[in-house]
Amino acid sequence: MDLTLTIIKPDAVAAGHVGRILALLEEKGFRIRALRLMHLTEPQAREFYAVHRERPFYASLVKFMTSGPCIPAVLQKPGAVAALREAIGATDPAEAAPGTVRALYAESKERNAIHASDSDANAVREAGFFFAESDVLAAE
């Protein structure tokens, strides 16, 4: 079984959408293997999103991701990375397919409710940022 990382972002946590988002992902066949509620510090957010350091949205992304609690989670499903990206929809909720997380719960392209790893390699790296190997339940 493949694993991927998601983060329910501060906008969705503040709006009370966590339970509905997790339920939608479980309905799509994902199994939760690790989950935590945390408030990212600025250094943590800068490190996690360092790949975007040179992009014009980097500073606002860091500010947004430190604006309130978020929920990183490791999810399991065959083809997890691609399946999760399909389940969450396009970054811009106006372009997201009906029934996807972002179509249902995102406020805007910037406040888009959820993060998903974009490759298997990044899923491993990103999961390791939030969870020790011993925190992640063994794949079934």
Secondary structure, DSSP 8 states (H G I E B T S, - for coil): --EEEEEE-HHHHHTT-HHHHHHHHHHTT-EEEEE--B---HHHHHHHTGGGTTSTTHHHHHHHHTSS-BEEEEEE-TTHHHHHHHHH--SSTTTS-TTSHHHHH--SSSS-SEEE-SSHHHHHHHHHHH--GGGS----
